[in-house]
Amino acid sequence: MNKVHWNTVRMDGRLPDSLLQELIDHSYELVLKSLPKKVQAEIRRQ
């Protein structure tokens, strides 16, 4: 895996939960979009 785009987030209470959730959602969407359409559809059905 290409670690160029990786970020480190410290779970020390400084980031609001809403920002942390936004970062997780964004990462999830980026990975999902990189998958074949058929796999995307299977994941979205779950």
C-alpha distance matrix in Angstrom:
0.0 3.8 6.1 9.0 9.9 9.9 13.5 15.6 18.5 21.4 23.3 26.6 28.6 28.6 26.6 28.5 27.3 27.4 25.0 22.6 22.9 22.5 19.1 17.9 19.5 17.9 14.3 15.3 16.9 14.0 11.8 15.1 15.9 12.9 14.2 17.2 20.5 21.8 19.0 19.4 23.1 22.8 20.8 23.4 26.2 25.3
3.8 0.0 3.8 5.6 7.1 8.1 11.9 14.5 17.7 20.8 23.2 26.2 28.2 27.7 25.7 27.8 27.0 26.9 24.1 22.1 22.8 21.9 18.4 17.9 19.4 17.3 14.0 15.8 16.9 13.6 12.4 15.9 16.1 13.3 15.4 18.5 21.6 23.4 20.9 20.9 24.6 24.8 22.7 24.9 28.0 27.4
6.1 3.8 0.0 3.8 5.4 5.1 8.6 11.0 14.4 17.3 20.0 22.8 24.9 24.4 22.6 25.0 24.5 24.8 21.8 19.7 20.9 20.2 16.5 16.4 18.5 16.4 13.2 15.6 17.2 14.1 13.4 17.1 17.7 15.4 17.7 21.1 23.9 25.8 23.0 22.6 26.3 26.4 23.9 25.9 29.1 28.1
9.0 5.6 3.8 0.0 3.8 5.7 8.7 11.7 15.1 18.2 21.1 23.7 25.6 24.4 22.6 25.1 25.0 24.9 21.6 20.1 21.5 20.2 16.5 17.2 19.0 16.4 13.7 16.6 17.6 14.2 14.4 18.1 17.9 15.9 18.8 22.1 24.7 27.0 24.6 23.8 27.5 28.1 25.7 27.2 30.7 30.0
9.9 7.1 5.4 3.8 0.0 3.8 6.6 10.2 13.0 16.5 19.1 21.9 23.3 22.1 19.9 22.0 21.8 21.4 18.2 16.8 18.0 16.5 12.9 13.7 15.3 12.6 10.2 13.3 14.1 11.0 11.7 15.3 15.3 13.9 17.0 20.4 22.6 25.0 22.6 21.3 25.0 25.8 23.1 24.3 27.9 27.3
9.9 8.1 5.1 5.7 3.8 0.0 3.8 6.9 9.9 13.2 15.8 18.7 20.4 19.6 17.6 20.0 19.6 19.8 16.7 14.7 16.3 15.5 11.7 12.1 14.5 12.5 9.7 12.7 14.5 12.1 12.2 15.9 16.7 15.5 18.0 21.7 23.9 25.9 23.1 21.9 25.5 25.8 22.8 24.2 27.6 26.5
13.5 11.9 8.6 8.7 6.6 3.8 0.0 3.8 6.5 9.9 12.7 15.3 16.9 16.0 14.1 16.8 16.8 17.3 14.0 12.1 14.4 13.8 10.0 11.1 14.0 12.3 10.2 13.5 15.5 13.7 14.3 17.7 18.7 18.1 20.7 24.5 26.3 28.3 25.4 23.9 27.3 27.6 24.4 25.3 28.8 27.5
15.6 14.5 11.0 11.7 10.2 6.9 3.8 0.0 3.8 6.5 9.6 12.0 14.2 13.6 12.4 15.4 15.5 16.8 13.8 11.5 14.3 14.5 11.0 11.8 15.3 14.4 12.4 15.3 17.9 16.6 16.9 20.1 21.6 21.1 23.4 27.2 28.9 30.7 27.6 26.1 29.4 29.3 25.9 27.0 30.2 28.5
18.5 17.7 14.4 15.1 13.0 9.9 6.5 3.8 0.0 3.8 6.3 8.9 10.6 10.1 8.8 11.8 12.0 13.6 10.9 8.5 11.7 12.4 9.5 10.4 14.0 13.8 12.5 15.2 17.8 17.3 17.8 20.7 22.4 22.5 24.6 28.4 29.7 31.4 28.2 26.5 29.5 29.4 25.8 26.5 29.6 27.8
21.4 20.8 17.3 18.2 16.5 13.2 9.9 6.5 3.8 0.0 3.8 5.6 8.1 8.3 8.4 11.7 12.1 14.6 12.5 10.1 13.5 14.9 12.5 13.2 16.8 17.2 16.0 18.3 21.2 20.9 21.3 24.0 25.9 26.1 27.9 31.7 33.1 34.5 31.2 29.6 32.4 32.1 28.4 29.1 32.0 29.9
23.3 23.2 20.0 21.1 19.1 15.8 12.7 9.6 6.3 3.8 0.0 3.8 5.8 7.5 7.7 10.1 9.9 13.0 11.8 9.1 12.1 14.4 12.8 12.9 16.4 17.5 16.7 18.4 21.4 21.8 22.0 24.3 26.6 27.1 28.6 32.2 33.3 34.5 31.2 29.4 32.0 31.5 27.7 28.3 30.9 28.5
26.6 26.2 22.8 23.7 21.9 18.7 15.3 12.0 8.9 5.6 3.8 0.0 3.8 5.7 7.7 10.3 11.1 14.4 13.4 11.5 14.7 16.9 15.6 16.2 19.5 20.6 20.0 21.9 24.7 25.1 25.6 27.8 30.0 30.6 32.2 35.9 36.9 38.2 34.9 33.1 35.5 35.1 31.3 31.7 34.3 32.0
28.6 28.2 24.9 25.6 23.3 20.4 16.9 14.2 10.6 8.1 5.8 3.8 0.0 3.8 5.7 7.2 8.4 11.8 11.4 10.2 13.2 15.4 14.9 15.8 18.7 20.0 20.1 21.8 24.4 25.2 26.0 27.9 30.0 31.0 32.6 36.2 36.9 38.2 35.1 32.9 35.1 34.9 31.1 31.0 33.6 31.3
28.6 27.7 24.4 24.4 22.1 19.6 16.0 13.6 10.1 8.3 7.5 5.7 3.8 0.0 3.8 6.5 9.1 11.6 10.4 10.2 13.6 14.9 14.3 16.0 18.8 19.4 19.9 22.1 24.2 24.7 26.0 28.1 29.7 30.8 32.8 36.4 37.0 38.7 35.8 33.4 35.8 35.9 32.2 31.9 34.8 32.9
26.6 25.7 22.6 22.6 19.9 17.6 14.1 12.4 8.8 8.4 7.7 7.7 5.7 3.8 0.0 3.8 6.3 8.2 6.6 6.6 10.1 11.1 10.7 12.7 15.2 15.8 16.6 18.8 20.7 21.4 22.8 24.7 26.3 27.5 29.6 33.1 33.6 35.3 32.5 30.0 32.3 32.7 28.9 28.5 31.4 29.8
28.5 27.8 25.0 25.1 22.0 20.0 16.8 15.4 11.8 11.7 10.1 10.3 7.2 6.5 3.8 0.0 3.8 5.3 5.4 6.5 8.8 10.0 11.0 12.7 14.4 15.6 17.1 18.7 20.3 21.7 23.3 24.6 26.2 28.0 29.8 33.1 33.2 34.9 32.2 29.4 31.4 31.8 28.1 27.3 30.0 28.4
27.3 27.0 24.5 25.0 21.8 19.6 16.8 15.5 12.0 12.1 9.9 11.1 8.4 9.1 6.3 3.8 0.0 3.8 5.5 5.0 6.1 8.6 9.9 10.5 12.2 14.2 15.4 16.4 18.3 20.1 21.3 22.3 24.3 26.2 27.6 30.8 30.8 32.2 29.4 26.8 28.5 28.7 25.0 24.2 26.7 24.9
27.4 26.9 24.8 24.9 21.4 19.8 17.3 16.8 13.6 14.6 13.0 14.4 11.8 11.6 8.2 5.3 3.8 0.0 3.8 5.5 5.1 6.2 8.7 9.9 10.5 12.2 14.4 15.3 16.5 18.5 20.2 20.9 22.4 24.7 26.3 29.3 28.9 30.6 28.2 25.2 26.8 27.5 23.9 22.6 25.3 24.0
25.0 24.1 21.8 21.6 18.2 16.7 14.0 13.8 10.9 12.5 11.8 13.4 11.4 10.4 6.6 5.4 5.5 3.8 0.0 3.8 5.4 4.9 6.2 8.6 9.8 10.5 12.4 14.2 15.3 16.6 18.6 19.9 21.1 23.0 25.0 28.3 28.3 30.2 27.8 24.9 26.9 27.7 24.1 23.2 26.3 25.1
22.6 22.1 19.7 20.1 16.8 14.7 12.1 11.5 8.5 10.1 9.1 11.5 10.2 10.2 6.6 6.5 5.0 5.5 3.8 0.0 3.8 5.4 5.2 6.3 8.7 9.9 10.8 12.4 14.4 15.6 16.9 18.4 20.2 21.7 23.5 26.9 27.2 28.8 26.0 23.5 25.7 26.0 22.3 21.9 24.9 23.3
22.9 22.8 20.9 21.5 18.0 16.3 14.4 14.3 11.7 13.5 12.1 14.7 13.2 13.6 10.1 8.8 6.1 5.1 5.4 3.8 0.0 3.8 5.4 5.1 6.1 8.5 9.9 10.5 12.3 14.3 15.5 16.3 18.3 20.3 21.6 24.8 24.7 26.2 23.5 20.8 22.7 23.0 19.4 18.6 21.5 20.0
22.5 21.9 20.2 20.2 16.5 15.5 13.8 14.5 12.4 14.9 14.4 16.9 15.4 14.9 11.1 10.0 8.6 6.2 4.9 5.4 3.8 0.0 3.8 5.5 5.1 6.1 8.6 9.8 10.6 12.4 14.4 15.2 16.5 18.7 20.5 23.6 23.4 25.4 23.1 20.0 22.1 23.1 19.6 18.5 21.8 20.9
19.1 18.4 16.5 16.5 12.9 11.7 10.0 11.0 9.5 12.5 12.8 15.6 14.9 14.3 10.7 11.0 9.9 8.7 6.2 5.2 5.4 3.8 0.0 3.8 5.5 5.1 6.2 8.6 10.0 10.7 12.5 14.2 15.5 17.0 19.2 22.6 23.0 25.0 22.4 19.8 22.3 23.1 19.6 19.2 22.6 21.6
17.9 17.9 16.4 17.2 13.7 12.1 11.1 11.8 10.4 13.2 12.9 16.2 15.8 16.0 12.7 12.7 10.5 9.9 8.6 6.3 5.1 5.5 3.8 0.0 3.8 5.4 5.2 6.1 8.7 10.0 10.8 12.2 14.3 15.8 17.2 20.7 21.1 22.7 19.8 17.4 19.9 20.2 16.5 16.5 19.7 18.4
19.5 19.4 18.5 19.0 15.3 14.5 14.0 15.3 14.0 16.8 16.4 19.5 18.7 18.8 15.2 14.4 12.2 10.5 9.8 8.7 6.1 5.1 5.5 3.8 0.0 3.8 5.5 5.1 6.2 8.7 10.1 10.4 12.2 14.5 15.8 18.9 18.7 20.5 18.0 15.1 17.3 18.1 14.6 13.9 17.2 16.4
17.9 17.3 16.4 16.4 12.6 12.5 12.3 14.4 13.8 17.2 17.5 20.6 20.0 19.4 15.8 15.6 14.2 12.2 10.5 9.9 8.5 6.1 5.1 5.4 3.8 0.0 3.8 5.4 5.2 6.3 8.8 9.9 10.7 12.7 14.9 18.0 18.2 20.5 18.3 15.3 18.0 19.3 16.0 15.5 19.1 18.8
14.3 14.0 13.2 13.7 10.2 9.7 10.2 12.4 12.5 16.0 16.7 20.0 20.1 19.9 16.6 17.1 15.4 14.4 12.4 10.8 9.9 8.6 6.2 5.2 5.5 3.8 0.0 3.8 5.5 5.2 6.3 8.6 10.0 11.0 13.1 16.7 17.5 19.6 16.9 14.6 17.7 18.5 15.2 15.5 19.1 18.5
15.3 15.8 15.6 16.6 13.3 12.7 13.5 15.3 15.2 18.3 18.4 21.9 21.8 22.1 18.8 18.7 16.4 15.3 14.2 12.4 10.5 9.8 8.6 6.1 5.1 5.4 3.8 0.0 3.8 5.5 5.3 6.1 8.6 10.1 11.2 14.6 15.1 16.7 13.9 11.5 14.4 14.9 11.5 11.9 15.4 14.7
16.9 16.9 17.2 17.6 14.1 14.5 15.5 17.9 17.8 21.2 21.4 24.7 24.4 24.2 20.7 20.3 18.3 16.5 15.3 14.4 12.3 10.6 10.0 8.7 6.2 5.2 5.5 3.8 0.0 3.8 5.4 5.0 6.0 8.6 10.2 13.1 13.0 15.3 13.2 10.2 12.9 14.4 11.6 11.2 15.0 15.2
14.0 13.6 14.1 14.2 11.0 12.1 13.7 16.6 17.3 20.9 21.8 25.1 25.2 24.7 21.4 21.7 20.1 18.5 16.6 15.6 14.3 12.4 10.7 10.0 8.7 6.3 5.2 5.5 3.8 0.0 3.8 5.5 5.3 6.5 9.2 12.5 13.3 15.9 13.9 11.5 14.8 16.3 13.7 14.0 17.8 18.0
11.8 12.4 13.4 14.4 11.7 12.2 14.3 16.9 17.8 21.3 22.0 25.6 26.0 26.0 22.8 23.3 21.3 20.2 18.6 16.9 15.5 14.4 12.5 10.8 10.1 8.8 6.3 5.3 5.4 3.8 0.0 3.8 5.5 5.2 6.9 10.6 12.1 14.1 11.4 9.8 13.4 14.2 11.6 12.9 16.4 16.2
15.1 15.9 17.1 18.1 15.3 15.9 17.7 20.1 20.7 24.0 24.3 27.8 27.9 28.1 24.7 24.6 22.3 20.9 19.9 18.4 16.3 15.2 14.2 12.2 10.4 9.9 8.6 6.1 5.0 5.5 3.8 0.0 3.8 5.4 5.5 8.5 9.1 11.0 8.6 6.2 9.7 10.8 8.5 9.4 12.9 13.3
15.9 16.1 17.7 17.9 15.3 16.7 18.7 21.6 22.4 25.9 26.6 30.0 30.0 29.7 26.3 26.2 24.3 22.4 21.1 20.2 18.3 16.5 15.5 14.3 12.2 10.7 10.0 8.6 6.0 5.3 5.5 3.8 0.0 3.8 5.5 7.8 8.1 11.1 9.9 7.4 10.7 12.8 11.3 11.5 15.0 16.2
12.9 13.3 15.4 15.9 13.9 15.5 18.1 21.1 22.5 26.1 27.1 30.6 31.0 30.8 27.5 28.0 26.2 24.7 23.0 21.7 20.3 18.7 17.0 15.8 14.5 12.7 11.0 10.1 8.6 6.5 5.2 5.4 3.8 0.0 3.8 6.8 8.8 11.5 9.9 8.8 12.5 13.9 12.7 13.9 17.2 18.0
14.2 15.4 17.7 18.8 17.0 18.0 20.7 23.4 24.6 27.9 28.6 32.2 32.6 32.8 29.6 29.8 27.6 26.3 25.0 23.5 21.6 20.5 19.2 17.2 15.8 14.9 13.1 11.2 10.2 9.2 6.9 5.5 5.5 3.8 0.0 3.8 6.4 8.2 6.3 6.2 9.8 10.7 10.1 11.9 14.7 15.5
17.2 18.5 21.1 22.1 20.4 21.7 24.5 27.2 28.4 31.7 32.2 35.9 36.2 36.4 33.1 33.1 30.8 29.3 28.3 26.9 24.8 23.6 22.6 20.7 18.9 18.0 16.7 14.6 13.1 12.5 10.6 8.5 7.8 6.8 3.8 0.0 3.8 5.5 5.4 6.3 8.8 10.1 10.8 12.4 14.5 16.1
20.5 21.6 23.9 24.7 22.6 23.9 26.3 28.9 29.7 33.1 33.3 36.9 36.9 37.0 33.6 33.2 30.8 28.9 28.3 27.2 24.7 23.4 23.0 21.1 18.7 18.2 17.5 15.1 13.0 13.3 12.1 9.1 8.1 8.8 6.4 3.8 0.0 3.8 5.5 4.9 6.2 8.7 9.9 10.5 12.4 14.7
21.8 23.4 25.8 27.0 25.0 25.9 28.3 30.7 31.4 34.5 34.5 38.2 38.2 38.7 35.3 34.9 32.2 30.6 30.2 28.8 26.2 25.4 25.0 22.7 20.5 20.5 19.6 16.7 15.3 15.9 14.1 11.0 11.1 11.5 8.2 5.5 3.8 0.0 3.8 5.4 5.2 6.4 8.8 10.0 10.8 13.1
19.0 20.9 23.0 24.6 22.6 23.1 25.4 27.6 28.2 31.2 31.2 34.9 35.1 35.8 32.5 32.2 29.4 28.2 27.8 26.0 23.5 23.1 22.4 19.8 18.0 18.3 16.9 13.9 13.2 13.9 11.4 8.6 9.9 9.9 6.3 5.4 5.5 3.8 0.0 3.8 5.4 5.0 6.2 8.6 10.0 11.2
19.4 20.9 22.6 23.8 21.3 21.9 23.9 26.1 26.5 29.6 29.4 33.1 32.9 33.4 30.0 29.4 26.8 25.2 24.9 23.5 20.8 20.0 19.8 17.4 15.1 15.3 14.6 11.5 10.2 11.5 9.8 6.2 7.4 8.8 6.2 6.3 4.9 5.4 3.8 0.0 3.8 5.5 5.2 6.2 8.7 10.3
23.1 24.6 26.3 27.5 25.0 25.5 27.3 29.4 29.5 32.4 32.0 35.5 35.1 35.8 32.3 31.4 28.5 26.8 26.9 25.7 22.7 22.1 22.3 19.9 17.3 18.0 17.7 14.4 12.9 14.8 13.4 9.7 10.7 12.5 9.8 8.8 6.2 5.2 5.4 3.8 0.0 3.8 5.5 5.1 6.2 9.0
22.8 24.8 26.4 28.1 25.8 25.8 27.6 29.3 29.4 32.1 31.5 35.1 34.9 35.9 32.7 31.8 28.7 27.5 27.7 26.0 23.0 23.1 23.1 20.2 18.1 19.3 18.5 14.9 14.4 16.3 14.2 10.8 12.8 13.9 10.7 10.1 8.7 6.4 5.0 5.5 3.8 0.0 3.8 5.5 5.3 6.8
20.8 22.7 23.9 25.7 23.1 22.8 24.4 25.9 25.8 28.4 27.7 31.3 31.1 32.2 28.9 28.1 25.0 23.9 24.1 22.3 19.4 19.6 19.6 16.5 14.6 16.0 15.2 11.5 11.6 13.7 11.6 8.5 11.3 12.7 10.1 10.8 9.9 8.8 6.2 5.2 5.5 3.8 0.0 3.8 5.4 5.5
23.4 24.9 25.9 27.2 24.3 24.2 25.3 27.0 26.5 29.1 28.3 31.7 31.0 31.9 28.5 27.3 24.2 22.6 23.2 21.9 18.6 18.5 19.2 16.5 13.9 15.5 15.5 11.9 11.2 14.0 12.9 9.4 11.5 13.9 11.9 12.4 10.5 10.0 8.6 6.2 5.1 5.5 3.8 0.0 3.8 5.5
26.2 28.0 29.1 30.7 27.9 27.6 28.8 30.2 29.6 32.0 30.9 34.3 33.6 34.8 31.4 30.0 26.7 25.3 26.3 24.9 21.5 21.8 22.6 19.7 17.2 19.1 19.1 15.4 15.0 17.8 16.4 12.9 15.0 17.2 14.7 14.5 12.4 10.8 10.0 8.7 6.2 5.3 5.4 3.8 0.0 3.8
25.3 27.4 28.1 30.0 27.3 26.5 27.5 28.5 27.8 29.9 28.5 32.0 31.3 32.9 29.8 28.4 24.9 24.0 25.1 23.3 20.0 20.9 21.6 18.4 16.4 18.8 18.5 14.7 15.2 18.0 16.2 13.3 16.2 18.0 15.5 16.1 14.7 13.1 11.2 10.3 9.0 6.8 5.5 5.5 3.8 0.0
